[in-house]
Amino acid sequence: MAEKKYPIRTCVACRREFNKKELLRIVRSNTGEIFIDESGKANGRGAYFCGRKECFAKMVKSKALDRALKESVPDDVYSAIGEVVLERGK
Ligand SMILES: [Zn+2]
């Protein structure tokens, strides 16, 4: 088996594997704050999202992100993620 040269993470919505760098990381910090982690290094429980439009719809509907973070995700966080999805235009 070939050694993986970069970290792989799974999208919470489609469960497909991606290079970590391609994914959006959403974090629930130790103080319970939920935000998009631009640095990819924030402390706390992280969840990854591939940024595709259909995945976003799926994620909102299924509450996959809420389950991954074990916390209900505020609407403004979903809005912020939605904006990234539009920016990426995938
Ligand atoms: Zn996905």
PDB file of the backbone (N, CA, C, O) and the ligand in Angstrom, with CONECT records:
HET     ZN  A 101       1
ATOM      1  N   MET A   1       0.845  -1.205   0.000  1.00  0.00           N
ATOM      2  CA  MET A   1       0.000   0.000   0.000  1.00  0.00           C
ATOM      3  C   MET A   1       0.876   1.249   0.000  1.00  0.00           C
ATOM      4  O   MET A   1       1.810   1.363   0.793  1.00  0.00           O
ATOM      5  N   ALA A   2       0.572   2.162  -0.877  1.00  0.00           N
ATOM      6  CA  ALA A   2       1.358   3.391  -0.977  1.00  0.00           C
ATOM      7  C   ALA A   2       1.142   4.281   0.245  1.00  0.00           C
ATOM      8  O   ALA A   2       0.039   4.380   0.783  1.00  0.00           O
ATOM      9  N   GLU A   3       2.194   4.901   0.649  1.00  0.00           N
ATOM     10  CA  GLU A   3       2.104   5.800   1.797  1.00  0.00           C
ATOM     11  C   GLU A   3       1.410   7.096   1.377  1.00  0.00           C
ATOM     12  O   GLU A   3       1.694   7.644   0.312  1.00  0.00           O
ATOM     13  N   LYS A   4       0.519   7.568   2.204  1.00  0.00           N
ATOM     14  CA  LYS A   4      -0.170   8.811   1.895  1.00  0.00           C
ATOM     15  C   LYS A   4       0.741   9.990   2.212  1.00  0.00           C
ATOM     16  O   LYS A   4       1.344  10.060   3.283  1.00  0.00           O
ATOM     17  N   LYS A   5       0.829  10.910   1.260  1.00  0.00           N
ATOM     18  CA  LYS A   5       1.770  12.009   1.415  1.00  0.00           C
ATOM     19  C   LYS A   5       1.139  13.248   2.020  1.00  0.00           C
ATOM     20  O   LYS A   5       1.840  14.186   2.400  1.00  0.00           O
ATOM     21  N   TYR A   6      -0.150  13.253   2.108  1.00  0.00           N
ATOM     22  CA  TYR A   6      -0.824  14.415   2.704  1.00  0.00           C
ATOM     23  C   TYR A   6      -1.984  13.905   3.557  1.00  0.00           C
ATOM     24  O   TYR A   6      -2.487  12.802   3.345  1.00  0.00           O
ATOM     25  N   PRO A   7      -2.403  14.726   4.526  1.00  0.00           N
ATOM     26  CA  PRO A   7      -3.484  14.274   5.405  1.00  0.00           C
ATOM     27  C   PRO A   7      -4.819  14.199   4.671  1.00  0.00           C
ATOM     28  O   PRO A   7      -5.156  15.071   3.870  1.00  0.00           O
ATOM     29  N   ILE A   8      -5.556  13.159   4.957  1.00  0.00           N
ATOM     30  CA  ILE A   8      -6.852  12.915   4.335  1.00  0.00           C
ATOM     31  C   ILE A   8      -7.943  13.107   5.384  1.00  0.00           C
ATOM     32  O   ILE A   8      -7.831  12.632   6.514  1.00  0.00           O
ATOM     33  N   ARG A   9      -8.988  13.808   4.988  1.00  0.00           N
ATOM     34  CA  ARG A   9     -10.133  13.956   5.878  1.00  0.00           C
ATOM     35  C   ARG A   9     -11.403  13.665   5.090  1.00  0.00           C
ATOM     36  O   ARG A   9     -11.423  13.706   3.859  1.00  0.00           O
ATOM     37  N   THR A  10     -12.459  13.370   5.840  1.00  0.00           N
ATOM     38  CA  THR A  10     -13.722  13.003   5.218  1.00  0.00           C
ATOM     39  C   THR A  10     -14.737  14.144   5.340  1.00  0.00           C
ATOM     40  O   THR A  10     -14.899  14.732   6.410  1.00  0.00           O
ATOM     41  N   CYS A  11     -15.405  14.442   4.251  1.00  0.00           N
ATOM     42  CA  CYS A  11     -16.464  15.455   4.267  1.00  0.00           C
ATOM     43  C   CYS A  11     -17.646  14.941   5.090  1.00  0.00           C
ATOM     44  O   CYS A  11     -18.081  13.803   4.916  1.00  0.00           O
ATOM     45  N   VAL A  12     -18.165  15.790   5.992  1.00  0.00           N
ATOM     46  CA  VAL A  12     -19.272  15.344   6.853  1.00  0.00           C
ATOM     47  C   VAL A  12     -20.537  15.026   6.065  1.00  0.00           C
ATOM     48  O   VAL A  12     -21.360  14.218   6.497  1.00  0.00           O
ATOM     49  N   ALA A  13     -20.689  15.665   4.905  1.00  0.00           N
ATOM     50  CA  ALA A  13     -21.928  15.486   4.146  1.00  0.00           C
ATOM     51  C   ALA A  13     -21.865  14.287   3.201  1.00  0.00           C
ATOM     52  O   ALA A  13     -22.732  13.414   3.246  1.00  0.00           O
ATOM     53  N   CYS A  14     -20.831  14.242   2.338  1.00  0.00           N
ATOM     54  CA  CYS A  14     -20.790  13.170   1.327  1.00  0.00           C
ATOM     55  C   CYS A  14     -19.937  11.983   1.763  1.00  0.00           C
ATOM     56  O   CYS A  14     -19.948  10.939   1.111  1.00  0.00           O
ATOM     57  N   ARG A  15     -19.196  12.136   2.866  1.00  0.00           N
ATOM     58  CA  ARG A  15     -18.345  11.061   3.410  1.00  0.00           C
ATOM     59  C   ARG A  15     -17.222  10.652   2.456  1.00  0.00           C
ATOM     60  O   ARG A  15     -16.620   9.590   2.616  1.00  0.00           O
ATOM     61  N   ARG A  16     -16.945  11.502   1.465  1.00  0.00           N
ATOM     62  CA  ARG A  16     -15.836  11.192   0.575  1.00  0.00           C
ATOM     63  C   ARG A  16     -14.544  11.735   1.158  1.00  0.00           C
ATOM     64  O   ARG A  16     -14.559  12.686   1.941  1.00  0.00           O
ATOM     65  N   GLU A  17     -13.433  11.135   0.778  1.00  0.00           N
ATOM     66  CA  GLU A  17     -12.140  11.557   1.302  1.00  0.00           C
ATOM     67  C   GLU A  17     -11.486  12.581   0.389  1.00  0.00           C
ATOM     68  O   GLU A  17     -11.534  12.474  -0.836  1.00  0.00           O
ATOM     69  N   PHE A  18     -10.872  13.577   1.022  1.00  0.00           N
ATOM     70  CA  PHE A  18     -10.202  14.640   0.294  1.00  0.00           C
ATOM     71  C   PHE A  18      -8.878  14.954   0.972  1.00  0.00           C
ATOM     72  O   PHE A  18      -8.651  14.626   2.136  1.00  0.00           O
ATOM     73  N   ASN A  19      -8.004  15.607   0.191  1.00  0.00           N
ATOM     74  CA  ASN A  19      -6.840  16.238   0.782  1.00  0.00           C
ATOM     75  C   ASN A  19      -7.351  17.276   1.774  1.00  0.00           C
ATOM     76  O   ASN A  19      -8.208  18.096   1.446  1.00  0.00           O
ATOM     77  N   LYS A  20      -6.822  17.230   2.969  1.00  0.00           N
ATOM     78  CA  LYS A  20      -7.270  18.142   4.028  1.00  0.00           C
ATOM     79  C   LYS A  20      -7.267  19.601   3.579  1.00  0.00           C
ATOM     80  O   LYS A  20      -8.123  20.391   3.979  1.00  0.00           O
ATOM     81  N   LYS A  21      -6.289  19.943   2.741  1.00  0.00           N
ATOM     82  CA  LYS A  21      -6.148  21.337   2.293  1.00  0.00           C
ATOM     83  C   LYS A  21      -7.328  21.814   1.448  1.00  0.00           C
ATOM     84  O   LYS A  21      -7.605  23.011   1.370  1.00  0.00           O
ATOM     85  N   GLU A  22      -8.017  20.864   0.817  1.00  0.00           N
ATOM     86  CA  GLU A  22      -9.147  21.233  -0.041  1.00  0.00           C
ATOM     87  C   GLU A  22     -10.422  21.446   0.755  1.00  0.00           C
ATOM     88  O   GLU A  22     -11.413  21.958   0.233  1.00  0.00           O
ATOM     89  N   LEU A  23     -10.393  21.053   2.007  1.00  0.00           N
ATOM     90  CA  LEU A  23     -11.622  21.067   2.794  1.00  0.00           C
ATOM     91  C   LEU A  23     -11.727  22.298   3.675  1.00  0.00           C
ATOM     92  O   LEU A  23     -10.733  22.909   4.069  1.00  0.00           O
ATOM     93  N   LEU A  24     -12.962  22.631   3.963  1.00  0.00           N
ATOM     94  CA  LEU A  24     -13.249  23.696   4.899  1.00  0.00           C
ATOM     95  C   LEU A  24     -13.337  23.050   6.285  1.00  0.00           C
ATOM     96  O   LEU A  24     -14.018  22.041   6.468  1.00  0.00           O
ATOM     97  N   ARG A  25     -12.643  23.643   7.251  1.00  0.00           N
ATOM     98  CA  ARG A  25     -12.705  23.085   8.601  1.00  0.00           C
ATOM     99  C   ARG A  25     -13.619  23.949   9.459  1.00  0.00           C
ATOM    100  O   ARG A  25     -13.473  25.170   9.514  1.00  0.00           O
ATOM    101  N   ILE A  26     -14.547  23.306  10.117  1.00  0.00           N
ATOM    102  CA  ILE A  26     -15.428  24.001  11.051  1.00  0.00           C
ATOM    103  C   ILE A  26     -15.120  23.444  12.435  1.00  0.00           C
ATOM    104  O   ILE A  26     -15.039  22.232  12.631  1.00  0.00           O
ATOM    105  N   VAL A  27     -14.951  24.345  13.379  1.00  0.00           N
ATOM    106  CA  VAL A  27     -14.491  23.947  14.709  1.00  0.00           C
ATOM    107  C   VAL A  27     -15.483  24.357  15.788  1.00  0.00           C
ATOM    108  O   VAL A  27     -16.086  25.430  15.743  1.00  0.00           O
ATOM    109  N   ARG A  28     -15.628  23.465  16.752  1.00  0.00           N
ATOM    110  CA  ARG A  28     -16.265  23.864  18.008  1.00  0.00           C
ATOM    111  C   ARG A  28     -15.148  23.966  19.034  1.00  0.00           C
ATOM    112  O   ARG A  28     -14.521  22.969  19.391  1.00  0.00           O
ATOM    113  N   SER A  29     -14.913  25.170  19.498  1.00  0.00           N
ATOM    114  CA  SER A  29     -13.810  25.398  20.429  1.00  0.00           C
ATOM    115  C   SER A  29     -14.160  24.836  21.803  1.00  0.00           C
ATOM    116  O   SER A  29     -15.292  24.427  22.061  1.00  0.00           O
ATOM    117  N   ASN A  30     -13.163  24.827  22.669  1.00  0.00           N
ATOM    118  CA  ASN A  30     -13.373  24.313  24.025  1.00  0.00           C
ATOM    119  C   ASN A  30     -14.353  25.168  24.823  1.00  0.00           C
ATOM    120  O   ASN A  30     -14.927  24.711  25.812  1.00  0.00           O
ATOM    121  N   THR A  31     -14.539  26.412  24.384  1.00  0.00           N
ATOM    122  CA  THR A  31     -15.515  27.277  25.047  1.00  0.00           C
ATOM    123  C   THR A  31     -16.896  27.179  24.397  1.00  0.00           C
ATOM    124  O   THR A  31     -17.824  27.884  24.793  1.00  0.00           O
ATOM    125  N   GLY A  32     -17.026  26.311  23.410  1.00  0.00           N
ATOM    126  CA  GLY A  32     -18.336  26.051  22.812  1.00  0.00           C
ATOM    127  C   GLY A  32     -18.669  26.939  21.619  1.00  0.00           C
ATOM    128  O   GLY A  32     -19.782  26.895  21.096  1.00  0.00           O
ATOM    129  N   GLU A  33     -17.709  27.735  21.197  1.00  0.00           N
ATOM    130  CA  GLU A  33     -17.925  28.617  20.061  1.00  0.00           C
ATOM    131  C   GLU A  33     -17.735  27.827  18.762  1.00  0.00           C
ATOM    132  O   GLU A  33     -16.799  27.037  18.638  1.00  0.00           O
ATOM    133  N   ILE A  34     -18.634  28.050  17.795  1.00  0.00           N
ATOM    134  CA  ILE A  34     -18.518  27.348  16.513  1.00  0.00           C
ATOM    135  C   ILE A  34     -18.169  28.348  15.425  1.00  0.00           C
ATOM    136  O   ILE A  34     -18.831  29.376  15.284  1.00  0.00           O
ATOM    137  N   PHE A  35     -17.133  28.049  14.658  1.00  0.00           N
ATOM    138  CA  PHE A  35     -16.706  28.987  13.610  1.00  0.00           C
ATOM    139  C   PHE A  35     -15.952  28.245  12.513  1.00  0.00           C
ATOM    140  O   PHE A  35     -15.542  27.096  12.683  1.00  0.00           O
ATOM    141  N   ILE A  36     -15.776  28.935  11.375  1.00  0.00           N
ATOM    142  CA  ILE A  36     -14.975  28.394  10.279  1.00  0.00           C
ATOM    143  C   ILE A  36     -13.509  28.636  10.619  1.00  0.00           C
ATOM    144  O   ILE A  36     -13.097  29.768  10.871  1.00  0.00           O
ATOM    145  N   ASP A  37     -12.748  27.585  10.623  1.00  0.00           N
ATOM    146  CA  ASP A  37     -11.341  27.681  11.002  1.00  0.00           C
ATOM    147  C   ASP A  37     -10.478  27.855   9.753  1.00  0.00           C
ATOM    148  O   ASP A  37     -10.100  26.883   9.099  1.00  0.00           O
ATOM    149  N   GLU A  38     -10.178  29.106   9.441  1.00  0.00           N
ATOM    150  CA  GLU A  38      -9.385  29.400   8.238  1.00  0.00           C
ATOM    151  C   GLU A  38      -7.969  28.844   8.343  1.00  0.00           C
ATOM    152  O   GLU A  38      -7.389  28.412   7.347  1.00  0.00           O
ATOM    153  N   SER A  39      -7.424  28.859   9.545  1.00  0.00           N
ATOM    154  CA  SER A  39      -6.038  28.418   9.737  1.00  0.00           C
ATOM    155  C   SER A  39      -5.905  26.900   9.675  1.00  0.00           C
ATOM    156  O   SER A  39      -4.839  26.376   9.353  1.00  0.00           O
ATOM    157  N   GLY A  40      -6.993  26.199   9.985  1.00  0.00           N
ATOM    158  CA  GLY A  40      -6.939  24.743  10.042  1.00  0.00           C
ATOM    159  C   GLY A  40      -6.241  24.213  11.278  1.00  0.00           C
ATOM    160  O   GLY A  40      -5.965  23.019  11.389  1.00  0.00           O
ATOM    161  N   LYS A  41      -5.961  25.112  12.203  1.00  0.00           N
ATOM    162  CA  LYS A  41      -5.176  24.713  13.368  1.00  0.00           C
ATOM    163  C   LYS A  41      -5.826  25.060  14.705  1.00  0.00           C
ATOM    164  O   LYS A  41      -5.223  24.848  15.758  1.00  0.00           O
ATOM    165  N   ALA A  42      -7.025  25.580  14.675  1.00  0.00           N
ATOM    166  CA  ALA A  42      -7.681  25.979  15.922  1.00  0.00           C
ATOM    167  C   ALA A  42      -7.949  24.764  16.805  1.00  0.00           C
ATOM    168  O   ALA A  42      -8.227  23.671  16.311  1.00  0.00           O
ATOM    169  N   ASN A  43      -7.864  24.970  18.099  1.00  0.00           N
ATOM    170  CA  ASN A  43      -8.143  23.889  19.034  1.00  0.00           C
ATOM    171  C   ASN A  43      -9.631  23.616  19.114  1.00  0.00           C
ATOM    172  O   ASN A  43     -10.457  24.509  18.925  1.00  0.00           O
ATOM    173  N   GLY A  44      -9.951  22.381  19.392  1.00  0.00           N
ATOM    174  CA  GLY A  44     -11.352  22.013  19.568  1.00  0.00           C
ATOM    175  C   GLY A  44     -11.717  20.856  18.665  1.00  0.00           C
ATOM    176  O   GLY A  44     -10.864  20.260  18.007  1.00  0.00           O
ATOM    177  N   ARG A  45     -13.011  20.549  18.649  1.00  0.00           N
ATOM    178  CA  ARG A  45     -13.495  19.462  17.801  1.00  0.00           C
ATOM    179  C   ARG A  45     -13.714  19.988  16.393  1.00  0.00           C
ATOM    180  O   ARG A  45     -14.453  20.953  16.201  1.00  0.00           O
ATOM    181  N   GLY A  46     -13.087  19.372  15.416  1.00  0.00           N
ATOM    182  CA  GLY A  46     -13.201  19.853  14.046  1.00  0.00           C
ATOM    183  C   GLY A  46     -14.043  18.937  13.178  1.00  0.00           C
ATOM    184  O   GLY A  46     -14.107  17.727  13.396  1.00  0.00           O
ATOM    185  N   ALA A  47     -14.684  19.537  12.195  1.00  0.00           N
ATOM    186  CA  ALA A  47     -15.405  18.771  11.179  1.00  0.00           C
ATOM    187  C   ALA A  47     -15.003  19.346   9.824  1.00  0.00           C
ATOM    188  O   ALA A  47     -14.687  20.530   9.707  1.00  0.00           O
ATOM    189  N   TYR A  48     -15.020  18.503   8.817  1.00  0.00           N
ATOM    190  CA  TYR A  48     -14.563  18.939   7.499  1.00  0.00           C
ATOM    191  C   TYR A  48     -15.687  18.861   6.486  1.00  0.00           C
ATOM    192  O   TYR A  48     -16.558  17.994   6.543  1.00  0.00           O
ATOM    193  N   PHE A  49     -15.631  19.809   5.551  1.00  0.00           N
ATOM    194  CA  PHE A  49     -16.691  19.944   4.562  1.00  0.00           C
ATOM    195  C   PHE A  49     -16.051  20.248   3.217  1.00  0.00           C
ATOM    196  O   PHE A  49     -15.157  21.090   3.130  1.00  0.00           O
ATOM    197  N   CYS A  50     -16.504  19.566   2.163  1.00  0.00           N
ATOM    198  CA  CYS A  50     -15.820  19.654   0.869  1.00  0.00           C
ATOM    199  C   CYS A  50     -16.146  20.919   0.088  1.00  0.00           C
ATOM    200  O   CYS A  50     -15.438  21.248  -0.864  1.00  0.00           O
ATOM    201  N   GLY A  51     -17.215  21.644   0.469  1.00  0.00           N
ATOM    202  CA  GLY A  51     -17.502  22.931  -0.168  1.00  0.00           C
ATOM    203  C   GLY A  51     -18.361  22.848  -1.414  1.00  0.00           C
ATOM    204  O   GLY A  51     -18.596  23.869  -2.059  1.00  0.00           O
ATOM    205  N   ARG A  52     -18.833  21.676  -1.769  1.00  0.00           N
ATOM    206  CA  ARG A  52     -19.697  21.576  -2.947  1.00  0.00           C
ATOM    207  C   ARG A  52     -21.121  21.986  -2.596  1.00  0.00           C
ATOM    208  O   ARG A  52     -21.591  21.781  -1.477  1.00  0.00           O
ATOM    209  N   LYS A  53     -21.792  22.572  -3.584  1.00  0.00           N
ATOM    210  CA  LYS A  53     -23.137  23.091  -3.373  1.00  0.00           C
ATOM    211  C   LYS A  53     -24.103  22.005  -2.913  1.00  0.00           C
ATOM    212  O   LYS A  53     -24.870  22.202  -1.971  1.00  0.00           O
ATOM    213  N   GLU A  54     -24.059  20.879  -3.573  1.00  0.00           N
ATOM    214  CA  GLU A  54     -25.005  19.807  -3.227  1.00  0.00           C
ATOM    215  C   GLU A  54     -24.717  19.243  -1.833  1.00  0.00           C
ATOM    216  O   GLU A  54     -25.619  18.782  -1.132  1.00  0.00           O
ATOM    217  N   CYS A  55     -23.450  19.291  -1.453  1.00  0.00           N
ATOM    218  CA  CYS A  55     -23.081  18.835  -0.120  1.00  0.00           C
ATOM    219  C   CYS A  55     -23.593  19.788   0.945  1.00  0.00           C
ATOM    220  O   CYS A  55     -24.010  19.369   2.024  1.00  0.00           O
ATOM    221  N   PHE A  56     -23.556  21.067   0.629  1.00  0.00           N
ATOM    222  CA  PHE A  56     -24.036  22.064   1.577  1.00  0.00           C
ATOM    223  C   PHE A  56     -25.518  21.835   1.868  1.00  0.00           C
ATOM    224  O   PHE A  56     -25.946  21.831   3.022  1.00  0.00           O
ATOM    225  N   ALA A  57     -26.292  21.644   0.796  1.00  0.00           N
ATOM    226  CA  ALA A  57     -27.724  21.393   0.955  1.00  0.00           C
ATOM    227  C   ALA A  57     -27.965  20.143   1.800  1.00  0.00           C
ATOM    228  O   ALA A  57     -28.828  20.114   2.678  1.00  0.00           O
ATOM    229  N   LYS A  58     -27.181  19.124   1.508  1.00  0.00           N
ATOM    230  CA  LYS A  58     -27.299  17.857   2.219  1.00  0.00           C
ATOM    231  C   LYS A  58     -26.948  18.027   3.705  1.00  0.00           C
ATOM    232  O   LYS A  58     -27.606  17.483   4.591  1.00  0.00           O
ATOM    233  N   MET A  59     -25.889  18.801   3.935  1.00  0.00           N
ATOM    234  CA  MET A  59     -25.400  19.009   5.293  1.00  0.00           C
ATOM    235  C   MET A  59     -26.424  19.762   6.143  1.00  0.00           C
ATOM    236  O   MET A  59     -26.633  19.443   7.314  1.00  0.00           O
ATOM    237  N   VAL A  60     -27.060  20.769   5.531  1.00  0.00           N
ATOM    238  CA  VAL A  60     -28.067  21.544   6.253  1.00  0.00           C
ATOM    239  C   VAL A  60     -29.268  20.657   6.579  1.00  0.00           C
ATOM    240  O   VAL A  60     -29.787  20.670   7.695  1.00  0.00           O
ATOM    241  N   LYS A  61     -29.693  19.891   5.582  1.00  0.00           N
ATOM    242  CA  LYS A  61     -30.870  19.046   5.729  1.00  0.00           C
ATOM    243  C   LYS A  61     -30.661  17.913   6.737  1.00  0.00           C
ATOM    244  O   LYS A  61     -31.528  17.620   7.561  1.00  0.00           O
ATOM    245  N   SER A  62     -29.497  17.294   6.648  1.00  0.00           N
ATOM    246  CA  SER A  62     -29.253  16.111   7.482  1.00  0.00           C
ATOM    247  C   SER A  62     -28.704  16.461   8.856  1.00  0.00           C
ATOM    248  O   SER A  62     -28.631  15.601   9.734  1.00  0.00           O
ATOM    249  N   LYS A  63     -28.316  17.724   9.049  1.00  0.00           N
ATOM    250  CA  LYS A  63     -27.689  18.141  10.307  1.00  0.00           C
ATOM    251  C   LYS A  63     -26.408  17.355  10.585  1.00  0.00           C
ATOM    252  O   LYS A  63     -26.043  17.124  11.738  1.00  0.00           O
ATOM    253  N   ALA A  64     -25.740  16.952   9.519  1.00  0.00           N
ATOM    254  CA  ALA A  64     -24.510  16.169   9.661  1.00  0.00           C
ATOM    255  C   ALA A  64     -23.444  16.937  10.438  1.00  0.00           C
ATOM    256  O   ALA A  64     -22.681  16.357  11.209  1.00  0.00           O
ATOM    257  N   LEU A  65     -23.406  18.248  10.222  1.00  0.00           N
ATOM    258  CA  LEU A  65     -22.409  19.064  10.905  1.00  0.00           C
ATOM    259  C   LEU A  65     -22.713  19.143  12.403  1.00  0.00           C
ATOM    260  O   LEU A  65     -21.810  19.057  13.236  1.00  0.00           O
ATOM    261  N   ASP A  66     -23.969  19.304  12.724  1.00  0.00           N
ATOM    262  CA  ASP A  66     -24.374  19.343  14.129  1.00  0.00           C
ATOM    263  C   ASP A  66     -23.956  18.059  14.838  1.00  0.00           C
ATOM    264  O   ASP A  66     -23.468  18.070  15.969  1.00  0.00           O
ATOM    265  N   ARG A  67     -24.166  16.960  14.131  1.00  0.00           N
ATOM    266  CA  ARG A  67     -23.817  15.663  14.731  1.00  0.00           C
ATOM    267  C   ARG A  67     -22.315  15.507  14.877  1.00  0.00           C
ATOM    268  O   ARG A  67     -21.830  14.989  15.883  1.00  0.00           O
ATOM    269  N   ALA A  68     -21.585  15.954  13.873  1.00  0.00           N
ATOM    270  CA  ALA A  68     -20.128  15.828  13.913  1.00  0.00           C
ATOM    271  C   ALA A  68     -19.542  16.663  15.055  1.00  0.00           C
ATOM    272  O   ALA A  68     -18.574  16.257  15.699  1.00  0.00           O
ATOM    273  N   LEU A  69     -20.127  17.812  15.293  1.00  0.00           N
ATOM    274  CA  LEU A  69     -19.602  18.708  16.336  1.00  0.00           C
ATOM    275  C   LEU A  69     -20.272  18.476  17.687  1.00  0.00           C
ATOM    276  O   LEU A  69     -19.875  19.061  18.694  1.00  0.00           O
ATOM    277  N   LYS A  70     -21.279  17.626  17.697  1.00  0.00           N
ATOM    278  CA  LYS A  70     -22.056  17.325  18.904  1.00  0.00           C
ATOM    279  C   LYS A  70     -22.618  18.600  19.538  1.00  0.00           C
ATOM    280  O   LYS A  70     -22.604  18.776  20.756  1.00  0.00           O
ATOM    281  N   GLU A  71     -23.102  19.465  18.679  1.00  0.00           N
ATOM    282  CA  GLU A  71     -23.609  20.767  19.140  1.00  0.00           C
ATOM    283  C   GLU A  71     -24.506  21.300  18.037  1.00  0.00           C
ATOM    284  O   GLU A  71     -24.260  21.027  16.863  1.00  0.00           O
ATOM    285  N   SER A  72     -25.538  22.052  18.385  1.00  0.00           N
ATOM    286  CA  SER A  72     -26.349  22.594  17.295  1.00  0.00           C
ATOM    287  C   SER A  72     -25.666  23.830  16.720  1.00  0.00           C
ATOM    288  O   SER A  72     -25.285  24.747  17.447  1.00  0.00           O
ATOM    289  N   VAL A  73     -25.525  23.829  15.415  1.00  0.00           N
ATOM    290  CA  VAL A  73     -24.751  24.858  14.715  1.00  0.00           C
ATOM    291  C   VAL A  73     -25.652  26.065  14.444  1.00  0.00           C
ATOM    292  O   VAL A  73     -26.714  25.914  13.840  1.00  0.00           O
ATOM    293  N   PRO A  74     -25.242  27.269  14.884  1.00  0.00           N
ATOM    294  CA  PRO A  74     -26.064  28.458  14.683  1.00  0.00           C
ATOM    295  C   PRO A  74     -26.243  28.798  13.205  1.00  0.00           C
ATOM    296  O   PRO A  74     -25.394  28.485  12.370  1.00  0.00           O
ATOM    297  N   ASP A  75     -27.366  29.442  12.904  1.00  0.00           N
ATOM    298  CA  ASP A  75     -27.673  29.810  11.522  1.00  0.00           C
ATOM    299  C   ASP A  75     -26.598  30.685  10.883  1.00  0.00           C
ATOM    300  O   ASP A  75     -26.311  30.561   9.692  1.00  0.00           O
ATOM    301  N   ASP A  76     -25.998  31.580  11.695  1.00  0.00           N
ATOM    302  CA  ASP A  76     -25.000  32.472  11.091  1.00  0.00           C
ATOM    303  C   ASP A  76     -23.758  31.700  10.642  1.00  0.00           C
ATOM    304  O   ASP A  76     -23.073  32.105   9.703  1.00  0.00           O
ATOM    305  N   VAL A  77     -23.476  30.592  11.317  1.00  0.00           N
ATOM    306  CA  VAL A  77     -22.351  29.760  10.878  1.00  0.00           C
ATOM    307  C   VAL A  77     -22.705  29.087   9.551  1.00  0.00           C
ATOM    308  O   VAL A  77     -21.884  29.016   8.636  1.00  0.00           O
ATOM    309  N   TYR A  78     -23.943  28.596   9.466  1.00  0.00           N
ATOM    310  CA  TYR A  78     -24.382  28.005   8.199  1.00  0.00           C
ATOM    311  C   TYR A  78     -24.346  29.040   7.068  1.00  0.00           C
ATOM    312  O   TYR A  78     -23.958  28.730   5.941  1.00  0.00           O
ATOM    313  N   SER A  79     -24.761  30.286   7.390  1.00  0.00           N
ATOM    314  CA  SER A  79     -24.713  31.342   6.369  1.00  0.00           C
ATOM    315  C   SER A  79     -23.292  31.583   5.901  1.00  0.00           C
ATOM    316  O   SER A  79     -23.036  31.733   4.706  1.00  0.00           O
ATOM    317  N   ALA A  80     -22.362  31.619   6.861  1.00  0.00           N
ATOM    318  CA  ALA A  80     -20.958  31.853   6.521  1.00  0.00           C
ATOM    319  C   ALA A  80     -20.418  30.721   5.647  1.00  0.00           C
ATOM    320  O   ALA A  80     -19.667  30.962   4.702  1.00  0.00           O
ATOM    321  N   ILE A  81     -20.801  29.503   5.964  1.00  0.00           N
ATOM    322  CA  ILE A  81     -20.366  28.361   5.150  1.00  0.00           C
ATOM    323  C   ILE A  81     -20.978  28.473   3.752  1.00  0.00           C
ATOM    324  O   ILE A  81     -20.316  28.208   2.749  1.00  0.00           O
ATOM    325  N   GLY A  82     -22.248  28.869   3.704  1.00  0.00           N
ATOM    326  CA  GLY A  82     -22.939  29.046   2.435  1.00  0.00           C
ATOM    327  C   GLY A  82     -22.235  30.065   1.536  1.00  0.00           C
ATOM    328  O   GLY A  82     -22.174  29.905   0.317  1.00  0.00           O
ATOM    329  N   GLU A  83     -21.706  31.116   2.166  1.00  0.00           N
ATOM    330  CA  GLU A  83     -20.976  32.132   1.400  1.00  0.00           C
ATOM    331  C   GLU A  83     -19.702  31.571   0.799  1.00  0.00           C
ATOM    332  O   GLU A  83     -19.348  31.883  -0.338  1.00  0.00           O
ATOM    333  N   VAL A  84     -19.017  30.743   1.570  1.00  0.00           N
ATOM    334  CA  VAL A  84     -17.795  30.116   1.054  1.00  0.00           C
ATOM    335  C   VAL A  84     -18.135  29.214  -0.135  1.00  0.00           C
ATOM    336  O   VAL A  84     -17.411  29.172  -1.129  1.00  0.00           O
ATOM    337  N   VAL A  85     -19.250  28.499  -0.008  1.00  0.00           N
ATOM    338  CA  VAL A  85     -19.687  27.615  -1.090  1.00  0.00           C
ATOM    339  C   VAL A  85     -19.904  28.418  -2.370  1.00  0.00           C
ATOM    340  O   VAL A  85     -19.485  28.011  -3.453  1.00  0.00           O
ATOM    341  N   LEU A  86     -20.565  29.564  -2.226  1.00  0.00           N
ATOM    342  CA  LEU A  86     -20.829  30.412  -3.393  1.00  0.00           C
ATOM    343  C   LEU A  86     -19.535  30.968  -3.981  1.00  0.00           C
ATOM    344  O   LEU A  86     -19.369  31.024  -5.200  1.00  0.00           O
ATOM    345  N   GLU A  87     -18.618  31.379  -3.097  1.00  0.00           N
ATOM    346  CA  GLU A  87     -17.335  31.913  -3.543  1.00  0.00           C
ATOM    347  C   GLU A  87     -16.544  30.885  -4.357  1.00  0.00           C
ATOM    348  O   GLU A  87     -15.936  31.188  -5.383  1.00  0.00           O
ATOM    349  N   ARG A  88     -16.587  29.668  -3.850  1.00  0.00           N
ATOM    350  CA  ARG A  88     -15.826  28.615  -4.540  1.00  0.00           C
ATOM    351  C   ARG A  88     -16.480  28.240  -5.849  1.00  0.00           C
ATOM    352  O   ARG A  88     -15.823  27.805  -6.795  1.00  0.00           O
ATOM    353  N   GLY A  89     -17.812  28.420  -5.884  1.00  0.00           N
ATOM    354  CA  GLY A  89     -18.571  28.212  -7.105  1.00  0.00           C
ATOM    355  C   GLY A  89     -18.486  26.815  -7.698  1.00  0.00           C
ATOM    356  O   GLY A  89     -18.539  26.647  -8.916  1.00  0.00           O
ATOM    357  N   LYS A  90     -18.354  25.813  -6.834  1.00  0.00           N
ATOM    358  CA  LYS A  90     -18.277  24.444  -7.328  1.00  0.00           C
ATOM    359  C   LYS A  90     -19.667  23.822  -7.434  1.00  0.00           C
ATOM    360  O   LYS A  90     -19.797  22.666  -7.835  1.00  0.00           O
TER     361      LYS A  90
HETATM  362 ZN    ZN A 101     -18.943  16.669   0.552  1.00  0.00          ZN2+
END
